[in-house]
Amino acid sequence: MQIPELLADLAVKDIKVWVEGDRLRCNAPVGALTAESSDQLRDRKGEIITFLNMATAAARQQPAIIPLQSRGTRTPIYAVPGHIGAPFSFSDLSKHLGGDQPFYALQPSGFDGQSEPMDRVEDIAEYFARQIVAYQPTGPYIIAGYCSGAATALELAKILRQRGAEIPCLPLFGPLHPTTYGESPRLLYFLAKRSADSFLREIAKLPTFGARLRYFGSRFRNLDQRVRALVTPVGKSKEPVTTDPVLASRARLKSTAITALRRYVPTPYSGRVCIFLPNKAWMRSGAAPHRWLRVVPHAEFYFGPEDCNDTLMLEEPDAPAIAELYRQATQKAGIS
């Protein structure tokens, strides 16, 4: 008999079973608990406790909270993805931070295709704050942000601190400053340079001229699509509307998120901020990381290796190096 069937059978007899710490508790009416049921509870205690704990966690689950690593004793990380909203962009980083580091990605409203996307950074941050507190009522929390998600992470950390939560660190990975989205020439140059750098590394691996030509064509088309998505105002796109509902909802979320970033003006934050850049060359890039110093003047900068693929800095093969930088930053601050 499967555990759900066993528990359902007990429930029919008004036998209540629950977990208290590492113990399995049972309350049954007189004569309801048979010898067979008692043996099942004793012999399958571990399975039942695991199932009930998972059921409790699922019941508490908030739609914005995506557990990439739910175990561990370290201060949990809640991480905001970039404007595409993909929570699993943190999967590789989470894996390399180890099994003792709880890591939760934050999924924005609209990513599921059912809810509506939000067009103000402040509203997105408030939504995440409510979800985090519902899932984990008290801190401390480490709030992180990746790429364009840095702006929301900054606002989210402010909200939680204003409500009394301890935020020992705000790590920002390859953060794009919001002003970048209001400067099309700078952004176009930045995207073109990033693509060119990555292009040169990748094309050198291809064995034939034909393969290199095909790769060049695919990369050019990809860059063109990214540029159009970033500089075209919401509702003004002349691209054909996709019939795939998932792709359509993701495109709408992306467009709305960019609108939110263009409207957002960061304000000072007094907490500890660690900015992780793919490499030192990024300080001179169109991402404008130095502009964060206007609101976080004491931010600490950490740099990945020179050959880090900046567009995929949190993914293999660069995730281990970025994870090590994060460990160095938290050890320096004595964060457990």
Secondary structure by P-SEA (a helix, b strand, c coil): ccaaaaaaaaaaacbbbbbcccbbbbbbccccccaaaaaaaaaaaaaaaaaaaaaaaaaacccccccccccccccbbbbbbccccccccaaaaaaaacccbbbbbbbcccccccbbbbccaaaaaaaaaaaaaaacccccbbbbbcccaaaaaaaaaaaaaaacccccbbbbcccccccccccaaaaaaaaaaaaaaaaaaaaaacccaaaaaaaaaaaaaaaaaaaaaaccccccccccccccaaaaaaaaaaaaaaaaaaaccccccccbbbbbcccccccccccccccccccccbbbbbbccccccccccccccaaaaaaaaaaaaaaaaccc
